[in-house]
Amino acid sequence: MGNQIIFNKLKEPEYARREAFNSLRTNLQFCGADIKTILFTSCGPDEGKGTVTFELARSIAESGKSVVLVDADLRKSVMLSRYKAQATHKRVGGLSHYLSGQATIDDILCSTNIPPFNVILTGPLSPNPTELLGNVLFEKLMWTLRDKFDMVIIDAPPLGAVIDAAVIAPYCDGAVIVIENDNTSHRAAVNVKQQLERTGCRILGAVLNKVRVESSGYYYKYYGEYGK
């Protein structure tokens, strides 16, 4: 694996944030040794799913386990711009290259400057992402990564907006729904849950995101006592 991605915009997370992702990592590990490929989706855009998957993968890597983050949002990926990612090789391929038969798994798999954190970028955004993700090549990719890494995290598009996450869910060991605090409706969350259930993919739980610690009595008491 000669390709490498450098994330130039990284900052050390604050105590409460770091502990939250460490807790998420631990909870996922307690789901069972057979749970290795985990899909993350949400009800709608801008709920923080991309941040959750990145910081979770970072937490897993910092614990000493090998992890690969697959950016499967072939419609609206923000990873490159958010973290100022830069490839050390000019011709690094992405997921859309692989699914369209233009690249091999080795061509798209990249190490990063947070070892052993690895990543597969989206590549060029696709006009037919659902068809690409339903390709048998995606199933092959999941089996290959499952054997190669301790954990595989898939950042999928919001299931409340497009069907892509439901297409790839059957190839994953479990799924997690990211829910934005005080924004996502109960009906939207139940709808996404039901769509995932119909795929046969095990729902591992949900992540309540964008909680203001200082405005929540429980979280402020817990993190305020230990974090400062």
C-alpha positions in Angstrom: 0.0 0.0 0.0 2.2 2.8 -1.3 -0.5 5.5 -1.4 -0.8 7.9 1.5 -3.2 10.7 2.4 -2.0 13.6 4.6 -4.7 15.3 6.7 -3.4 18.8 7.2 -6.2 20.1 9.3 -6.3 18.2 12.5 -6.8 19.4 16.0 -6.7 17.7 19.3 -10.2 17.1 20.5 -11.3 18.5 23.8 -11.7 16.1 26.8 -15.5 15.6 26.5 -15.4 15.0 22.8 -12.5 12.6 23.0 -14.1 10.6 25.8 -17.4 10.4 23.8 -15.7 8.8 20.9 -13.7 6.5 23.1 -17.0 5.4 24.6 -18.5 4.8 21.2 -15.5 2.8 20.1 -15.7 0.6 23.3 -19.4 0.1 22.9 -19.0 -1.1 19.3 -16.2 -3.5 20.3 -18.6 -5.0 22.9 -21.1 -5.7 20.1 -19.0 -8.8 19.3 -15.9 -10.0 17.6 -17.8 -10.7 14.4 -18.9 -7.1 14.1 -16.1 -5.6 11.9 -17.7 -3.8 9.0 -20.0 -1.0 10.4 -22.1 1.3 8.3 -23.0 4.8 9.5 -25.9 6.7 8.1 -28.3 9.5 9.2 -31.7 10.8 8.5 -30.6 13.9 6.6 -27.6 15.9 5.6 -25.5 18.0 7.9 -26.1 15.9 11.0 -22.4 15.4 11.6 -22.1 11.9 10.3 -18.8 12.6 8.5 -17.2 14.0 11.6 -18.5 11.1 13.7 -17.0 8.4 11.4 -13.7 10.3 11.1 -13.3 10.8 14.8 -14.3 7.2 15.6 -11.8 5.9 13.1 -9.2 8.1 14.7 -10.1 6.8 18.1 -9.8 3.2 17.0 -6.4 3.9 15.4 -5.2 5.6 18.6 -6.2 2.5 20.6 -3.7 0.5 18.5 -6.2 -1.3 16.2 -6.0 -1.0 12.4 -9.0 0.7 10.8 -10.1 1.8 7.4 -12.6 4.5 6.8 -14.5 4.1 3.5 -16.1 7.3 2.2 -19.0 5.9 0.4 -20.9 9.2 0.0 -20.5 9.3 -3.8 -23.0 12.3 -4.0 -21.6 14.8 -1.5 -18.3 14.0 0.1 -16.7 16.6 2.3 -13.7 14.8 3.7 -11.1 16.2 1.4 -12.1 19.8 2.0 -12.9 19.5 5.7 -9.5 18.0 6.7 -7.5 19.6 3.9 -6.5 16.1 2.7 -3.5 15.8 0.3 -2.3 12.8 -1.5 1.4 12.0 -1.7 0.8 10.4 -5.1 -0.8 12.4 -7.9 -2.8 9.4 -9.2 -4.6 8.1 -6.1 -7.9 6.5 -7.1 -11.1 6.5 -5.2 -14.2 4.3 -4.6 -15.9 5.4 -7.8 -12.8 4.4 -9.8 -12.9 0.9 -8.2 -16.6 0.3 -8.6 -16.5 1.3 -12.2 -13.6 -1.1 -13.0 -11.0 1.6 -13.4 -8.9 0.7 -10.4 -8.0 -2.1 -8.1 -8.4 -2.2 -4.3 -4.7 -1.6 -3.9 -5.0 1.5 -6.1 -7.6 3.1 -3.8 -6.4 2.0 -0.3 -4.4 4.7 1.4 -2.5 4.9 4.6 -2.6 8.3 6.5 -0.5 10.4 8.8 -2.5 8.9 11.7 -1.3 5.3 11.7 -2.9 2.7 11.7 -5.7 4.8 10.3 -6.3 4.0 6.6 -8.8 5.6 4.2 -10.6 5.0 0.9 -11.8 8.3 -0.7 -14.8 8.6 -2.9 -13.1 9.6 -6.1 -15.0 11.6 -8.6 -18.7 12.1 -7.7 -20.8 9.8 -9.7 -24.0 10.4 -11.7 -25.3 6.9 -10.8 -24.0 6.2 -7.3 -26.8 3.7 -6.4 -26.0 1.5 -9.3 -22.2 1.6 -8.5 -22.7 0.8 -4.8 -25.0 -2.1 -5.8 -22.2 -3.6 -7.9 -20.8 -7.0 -6.8 -17.4 -5.2 -6.6 -18.6 -3.5 -3.4 -19.3 -6.8 -1.7 -15.8 -8.0 -2.8 -14.3 -4.8 -1.3 -16.1 -5.4 2.1 -14.8 -9.0 2.3 -11.2 -7.9 1.4 -11.2 -5.1 4.0 -12.8 -7.3 6.6 -9.9 -9.7 6.4 -7.2 -7.0 6.2 -8.2 -4.6 9.1 -9.5 -4.9 12.6 -12.4 -2.5 11.9 -14.0 -1.1 8.7 -16.1 2.1 9.0 -18.3 3.0 6.1 -19.6 6.6 5.8 -22.8 6.2 3.8 -25.2 8.9 2.5 -28.2 9.9 4.6 -30.8 7.1 4.3 -33.6 9.6 4.9 -32.6 11.4 1.7 -31.4 8.6 -0.8 -31.4 4.8 -0.8 -27.7 4.3 -1.1 -27.1 3.2 2.5 -29.8 0.5 2.2 -28.1 -0.8 -1.0 -24.8 -1.5 0.8 -26.2 -2.4 4.3 -26.5 -6.1 3.5 -22.7 -6.3 3.0 -22.1 -4.9 6.5 -22.1 -6.5 9.9 -24.0 -3.7 11.5 -25.3 -0.2 11.2 -25.4 2.9 13.3 -27.7 5.9 12.9 -26.4 9.4 13.6 -29.1 11.6 14.9 -28.7 15.4 15.4 -29.9 16.6 18.8 -33.0 18.8 18.8 -33.3 18.6 15.0 -34.1 15.1 13.7 -37.7 14.2 14.1 -38.9 11.0 15.7 -40.7 10.1 12.5 -37.6 10.5 10.4 -35.5 8.4 12.8 -38.1 5.6 12.8 -38.3 5.6 9.0 -34.5 5.2 8.7 -34.6 2.4 11.3 -37.3 0.6 9.4 -35.5 0.9 6.1 -32.3 -0.6 7.7 -34.3 -3.4 9.2 -35.7 -4.4 5.8 -32.2 -4.9 4.5 -31.5 -7.5 7.2 -28.5 -5.5 8.6 -28.3 -5.5 12.3 -28.8 -2.1 13.9 -26.2 -1.6 16.6 -27.6 1.6 17.9 -27.6 5.4 17.4 -25.3 8.3 18.1 -26.9 11.5 19.4 -24.8 14.2 17.9 -24.3 17.9 18.4 -25.3 17.8 22.1 -24.3 21.1 23.9 -22.6 19.8 27.0 -23.1 23.0 28.9 -26.9 23.0 28.3 -27.4 19.4 29.4 -27.5 18.8 33.1 -26.3 15.2 33.0 -23.5 15.8 30.5 -22.3 19.0 32.1 -22.1 17.4 35.5 -20.2 14.3 34.2 -17.8 16.0 31.8 -17.5 19.2 33.9 -16.3 17.2 36.9 -13.7 15.2 35.0 -12.8 17.4 32.0 -11.6 20.5 33.8 
